[in-house]
Amino acid sequence: MTIKKRLGIIYSVTFILMLAVNYLTATDVGMVADENPAIIQPAGYVFSIWGVIYLLLFVWIVRMFFKHNDSDRVYESIHYWLVANFILNGLWIIAFTQLWYLTSVIIIIGLLVTLFVIYKKISHVSINWFDRVPFSIYFGWGTVATIVNIVTWVKEMGVEEVVGFNEYQWTLALLIIGTGIAVFVSLVHHDWLYPLVFAWAFAGIIVRNDYEMFWLTVVCGVSILIHLGISLYTGIKRARR
């Protein structure tokens, strides 16, 4: 058995286990998140992006069994990082639904680290445009989710201010920082999907909140990210002609 097929089987098993945990606790996650939501938490429909991520990951794993040997290095470079990601994904759901907020923050930071490593490795060795697509979206959403999870943890501790900033002020600052991260990653890696995930999340924050300055900041962020995403996509398409 080749290493690619062995990894494919391991990925498939851990992926199915992760989906099982998600299926059994999906309602609980939503209920916990809505109990005392932070300002930065997007509207509920935004979390449907998980369905897109899981579908793309499923297709990505299935492709392993049908691709030619010249693409083996993509999967071999990732090795067991994806297994670690799936395990952390399932553990995060358990921790969050059990209201272990600090534990959930630690886990989701670990999950984000695995996504960063996978994303970087694929960016270096990828020979097909689809190799990175699931992880562009997953990494983007993982970044957003980590920020929201940390804010939720701080809010649940009853902290009113951090270094003199209240929740509203920190939310504005984090949106600006998030926009900066999205712009940086997309420019460095020529990735038009990563910033669009932020735009999707920011739009959901607009829907859920009604603050005048908040609207201005988020709308500006969404506008920048969408234009950046479209510009990068157009540039990449032109470069391939």
Phi, psi and omega in degrees: 000130180287160181296328180293317179292322178297315177296322179300318179293316180296317177301316182298315181296311181292327178295316179296319178297319178297317178297323180297316178296318178299316182296319184286338186238007185304315181295320181297321179299314180297319180295317179295316182297328184270356182295312180215068189293143174282160180301324186282352181288126181288170176297156186304323183297336182298328183288355175294349178299337177301323179299318178296316181298312182295322178296316179294321177296321178299312179298319181299318180290316180300321180302334181302326185277354184237348182283157181283168185296338182292351179254005183303325186296335177298312182284322180294328180291326179284322177051238185264008178297325180289325176298314179300321180296314180297320179295315179295324177301312179294320180295324180297317180300317179297313182297317183292317181289340176270005179066026175271076191295316179297318178298319180296325178294315179299316181294316184290332173293319175298320178298318180295323178298316179297322178295320179298314180296314179299314181299315181294318181296316179294321180299330182277327188245354186299139177239001181225140185300329184282341183306324185260346186306308181300326185275338172297314180288316181297315180296318178298313180292324177298323178294313179297313182298324179295316179299314180296319181296319180295316179296319179299317178299313179299318180296319180293336177284352179082018180284123181274322182221148175232120185047041175086356180260135174275181185299318181298315181294320178294325179298314178301316181296318182292326176295320177294316178297318179299318177298318178298318179298314181299316180297315182298308182298316183294323180287317181295320185254007180051050185247113182272345180277321183306310180292333180291335175294319176296319179300318178300315180292317181297321178298323178293330177290323176300314183299323187275346186232163181217070177242133185300307179293325180299315178302313183300314182296313183291318179299318177299316180298315179298316180300314180299314184293318179295314180296321179295316180299313180296319180297315180295318180298315179297318180297319180294318180298320180293321182295335182272354180285000000 
